[in-house]
Amino acid sequence: MFLDEAIIDVSGGAGGRGCVSWRREKYVPKGGPDGGDGGRGGDVILLADENTDTLSDFTSRKRFEAVKGNFGSGNNRRGKDGEDVILRVPSGTVIHEITAGKNDDEMKKLVVGDLRHAGDQMVIARGGRGGYGNAHFVSSVRQRPDFAELGEPGEHKKLKLELKLVADVGIIGYPNVGKSTLISVISAAHPKIADYAFTTIIPNLGVVAIGDRSYVVCDVPGLIEGASEGKGLGVQFLRHIERCGLLVHILGISRALEEGSVVNTQKLIDDYHTIRKELEAYSPALTKKREIVVLNKTDLVGGEAAELVKALKKAGIKIEYAISAATKQGTDKIAIGLLPVVLEEREKRQESDEDKDEGEALPVLQPHLTSIKMGAYRIEKRDDGLHVTGRRIEQFTIMTDFKSLGAVERFKDVVERVGLLRALERAGWEDGVAVYIGTTKVDDHL
């Protein structure tokens, strides 16, 4: 089953808890803390896999969570890190992070990654850091620490995956103009073909082999007037055209035939301009793509096809190929003729991608505890109290075991040293006012 959109929930594995342990060795006169650190939680990684071309794997399963890190143990033994979860998606998958808007009904989407090529990968939800064991907190003034850190929860995100098929050639046009027939003739693809509109309801990919070279063609479901606004199937599949190197625009003579096999040339002209307007309405970038116009179903008019080509040229529409896909007349010529154009466009796209990669690196989520200072926080006054936000201070708080007296004393010491207590007092903190660091209520521990 072809699926080009999916919404999933991903969670990195939680870090393992640090260990509180004491050396107990025979004939060793002085013991000491030897609790090891917890292991790091696994990451959730998205990987563009050349062996898949659909998001259908995410139809039945929507939630993915990496493995938690193991707890630390005595004798300074560190817990085992959790295993990563690798989710394989097709090349051309765009990743949106979904966040809540101002109202519960509003949702915001932010593009956080674009896996355009096979092998591209992205860490989308990082696992939590493992908590430090009590051996980590030994110092000249704290020689017998009786506490350890909790493991940090892994990141949780709601994602929308959107596939934009990557093809060299996108075949476009009104329904029933012969797009599926053409792709079935020039490639090994076997799309559904019938004599009625909207036979094709999913994009079809086919590989055209010319000697030792090949290229990929994509048959996009028929567009109609208003497709960019949601009419027909167009709005659902217009995005697939964005990744095509060039467009083959097919005009079907059958749409212009009137009584007595008379061809209404104006009908073909109108069809052409309607599709062009829909492309521009969806994305102006589509109209800048190289386009080759093909007149199909010439077997219906015989020798009159040449006159029809001339009439369309006078109207500003250059017909580069006049074919009959049903009888295979001219199909070999178009298959061979597209190859040098495809190679030229490939080279242009490669140069464009290299320039883009140099200027716009894919967003990479940075590991915790890098160059984030504890003092980088913000205090906001809300109806329910004072809220402190800041990545490092929130991480420190959520990993503090407030059931341990020693851990609470360390928390107070750190909060005072980074100047948070003074900042809270300046913000109006007094007895009875709640204080939250991230989602943790901490005023009872200050």
N, C-alpha and C positions, 0 to 999 in steps of 0.2 A: 504493500500500500504506500502510495506517495503522500508524504506530509511535509509541508514547507514552513510550518509554524508550530511552536510548542512552548508551553509555559511550565517551568519546573522550579522546585525549591532545592537549593543546595546548601549544605552545611559542612564546614571543616570540622575535623575531629577535635574534641576537647583535649587539652593537655592533661597529663597525669599529675596527680598530687605529689608534692614533695614528702619525704619521709622524716619523721622525728625518731631518731634512734641514738643509742649510746653504746660505746665500745664496752664490751664485757669479755675481757681476755684474761685467762689465767696467767698469773705472775706479772701482769702489767699493772703497776701501782696506781697509775692515774688514767682513768678512762676519759672519754670526751665524746662530743657529738659526731656521729658518722652517718647521718641520714642522707641518702642520695636524692638527686633531683628527679622529678617526674619526666617522662618522655613527651616529646612534642606530638600534637595531634596531626593526623594526615591532612593533606590538601585535596581539594577537588579541582581537577585539571580538565580543561576542554582541549581536545586534540582533533585537528582536521585530518580525516582519514580518507585516502583516495579510494578505499574499497567500499565506501558507503555514499549514497546519493540522495538520501531521504532522512527525515527526522522521525520516522515511524517508530524507532526504538523507544521514543518517549511518549507513546500513546497510552500504554497501560501503567507505566511506572513514572511517577511525577516527583518523588522525593529521593534525594541522594545524600548520603552522609558518609564522610570519611571515618576511618577507624580512630578511636581514642588512643591517646598515649597511655602507657602503663605507669603505675605508681612507682616512685622511687623506693628503694629498700635500704636496709642497713649495710654497713661496711662500704659506704659511699658508692653503692651500685645505682647507676642511673636506669630509669625505666626505659623500656623499648619504645621507640617512636611508632606512632600509628601509620598504617599503610595508606598511601594516596589512593584516591578513586579517579580513574581516567574515563571520561565520557567522550566517546568518539562521535564526531559530527561531520557532515559533508564539507568539503571545501566551499567557501562562499558563505559560511554561516556568520551572521551578524548577531552579537550578543547585546541585549538591552537589559539593564537593571531596572526593576520595577520598584518604585517607592510610593508611599502614600502621599497624597496631596493635602491641601488644607482641610478638605472634607473627606469623610470616609469613602465617599463614592468616587472621589477624584484619584486618579493614579498617574504617576509621572514615569516616563521612560527615558533612560539615559544610556546612550551607546557607550559601552565600556570595552568593546573589543570587536575585531573583524578578522576572522580566520579565512583569509582569501586563498591561501595555497596549501596543498597537502603538506603535512608536517608542522604547520603553524600550531602553536599551543599557547595556552594562557592559564595561569593559576587564577581561578575565579573566586574561590573561597578558601582562605588560609586556615590551617589548623591552629589551635591555641598553643601558647608556650607552656611547657611543663613547669610546675611550681618548684621553687628551690627547696631543697631539704635543709634541715637545721644545721648541717655542717657548713653550709654556705654563709651563715650569719655570724660565724665566729670572728671576734675582733678583740682588740686589747681591752675594750670596755664591756664586751658582751661575750664572756668565755663559755657560758653554758646556755645557749639559746634553746628554749624548750618549745619552739614553734617551727612550722614550715608553711610554705605557700600552697594555696589551692591551685589546681590547674586552670588555665585560662580557657573559657569557652571558645569554640571555633566560630568563625564568621558565618553568618547566615544571610542568604540572599535569595530573592525571588527574581527569576530571569525569564525573559522572553527570547527564544531562539528564532531567528528569521533567516530562512535560506534564500539566497539569491544565486541561482544556478550560474556556473561559470562555463560559458561556451564561446567558441570562436564566432559562430554565426547564429543570429536569432532570426527565425522565419516568422514574419508578422503579416497580418492582413485580416480582412473580414472573415467570418465563419464560412466554411464550405467553398473556399476558393482554391483548395488543393494543397494546402500546407502539409497535411499528414501524408498525402499521396507522394509528394515530392520527397519528403524525408525517408519514406519507405523504399523509394526507388534508388536514391543515391547512397543510402547507408543500410546497415543491417537491422535498423529499428523496425518494429512491427506495431505501429500505433493503430488504434481502432479507426476504420474508414467506413463512412456511410454517406448516403445522399441526403443528409439533413444537417441543419445548423447545430453548432455546439457538440459535434461528435467528440471532439477532443476537450476533455474537462481537466486534464492535468498536463503539464509540460512533458514533452517527449525528447529524450536525448538520443542522438545517433552519431556514430563515428564514420566519417567518410575517408576511405583509404584510396590514395592516389600514388601508385608505385610504393616507395618506401616511406612516404610521408602520409600524414593523416590530420584531420581536424574534426572538431566537435560541432554539430549543429543542434539547435534547440527549436522545436516546434512549439510556439507559444499559443495557447488557446485563443480562439478568435476574438478579435476586438470589435467593438461596435461604437456607435456614437454615444457618448456619455460614459464610456468605460472608466475614465479617470474619476468619475463621480460615483462609481459603484454599480453601474448598470452592466448586465451580462456577467461575464467572468473576468473581464479585463482588469479591474482594480486589484483582483486577487493575484494576478500573474504579471502585471506590468513591471514589477520590480525585478523580475528575472531578466528583462531586457537590459537592465543597467549594467550587467556584467558581460554582455556580449560584445565582441570586438567590432562587428559590423552587422548591419541589418539587411535582410533580403525581404523586400516588400512585394508581396504577390498580389496582383490584380487578376481576378477571375472573370473571364469573358461571360460565363454563365449568368453572372449577376446583371449583365447589361443587355442580355438577349430579350428582344421583344417579339411580337407576333410576326411570323414570316421569317424568323431567324435574322431579323434586323438588329444590328448592334447599336445601342445608345451610347455613343462615345462620352457624352456628358456624364452619364452615370458612373463610368470608370474614373473620370476626372474628379467627380465629387467624392467617390470612395477614397481615392488617394488622399485628398486634402483633409477629409474627415479623420482618417487615421493619424495623419501628421499633427492635426490639432490636438488629438487625444494624447499623443506622446508629449507634446509641449506642455499641455495642462498638467500632466503627471510630473514631469521633470524636464525643464528646458535642456538639460544635458543630453537627453535622448535624441533631440533633433540635431545635435552636433555630430552624432555618430555617422560614420560612412554608410551610405545606403545604396543598394543595388535594386532597381525595380525590375520585376519579372512579370511578363504577361503570360498567364497560364490558360489552358484549355483551348489552344488554337485549333484543335481538331474539330471544334464546333463550327468554325467559320472557313476552314480551308484556306484558299489563296487570299482571302480578304484580310488575313492577319497583318500582312505587310502594310496595307493601307491604314489599318488601325494603329500600327506603331507610328506611322508618319503623323497621323492626326493627334496622337497623344504628345508627340514631340513638339508640335506647334503650340500645344497648350502648356508647354514647359515641363513635361514629364518625359524624361529620357528612359526609354525601355532598352535595357542592355541585353535581355534574353527573352525570346518568345518561344515558349515550350508547350508541350502537352505531357504533363506528368503521367496521365492515365495511359497514354500510348508509348511513353518513354521517349518521345521525340524531343531532342535537344537537351535531355537530362544529363547525358555524359558530358556535353559541352559545358554546361553550367557547373557541374561537379569539378571538372578540371580547371575551369576559368576562375573559380573562387579561391583555389589554392594560393596563387601568388598574392592575392589581396589579403588573405588570411595571414600569411607569413609577414607581410608588411605591417598589418595592424598589430600582430603579436609583438613585433619589435618595438613599436610605438608604446604599447601598453607596458612592456617590460621596462623601458626607459622611464615611463611615468611612474611605475610602482617603485623603482629604485629611488627616484627623486622624492617620492612621498615618504618612503621608509626612512630616508635621511632626515627629513624635516619633521615627520610625525611618527614617532615610535609608538607601538601599541602600548596602551596603559598597562603597567605592571604594578600589582599591589605590593607595596614594600613590606618586608618582614617587621614584626614587632621588635621593639627595643633597639631600633637603629638610632639615628641621630635625632630622636624626639626627646626634648628636655622635659623633666617633670614640671617645670614652671610654666610650660605652655598650656595654660588653661583659661577658661572664660567663665565668669559668674553672671547668671541671669536671674532677675527677680521675677517670680511668677506667683500666681494666686496661692499655690500650695506650699510656697517657700522659696529657698534659694537653690538654684541648680548650677552645678559646676560641671563643665564639659571640657574635655581635653584628652586626647588619645592615651597619653602615658599615665596621667593621673587616674583615668578610668580603669586602665588595665591594672595598675597597682592596687586600686581599691577592690576590684572584683576578685583579685587573687589573695586578698587578705582574709585569714581565718579569724573572724571576729568572735569565735567561741574560745579562742586561746588568749589568755591574759597577756602573754609575751608578744603575740602578734598585734594586739591592740596597742600596746605600749610602743611598738615599732611604728605603727600607723600614725600615732599622735606625734612621734618624734619627726617623722618625715614631713607630715603636713605642716608642722611648725617651721621646719628648716626651709621649706620651699616658699614660705610666706603666705600660705593659703589662709591660715587663721587670721592674720592681720587683714588680708583682703576681704574675708567674710565679714569681719567687724566693720570695715569701712562700707560694706554693702548693706549694713543694717542688721547683721545677725545678732540676736540676743536670745535669752532663754525662751523656749516655747516656739521658736521659729525652726521649721524643718529644713534640713540641709541634705541635698542629694548630690552624690557624685556619680554621674551617669544615671543608672537606675537604682543604685544602692543608697538607702537612707542611712546617714552616718552621724547625725547630730548627737546621738547618744554616746558616740565614741570619741568626740572631740574634747 
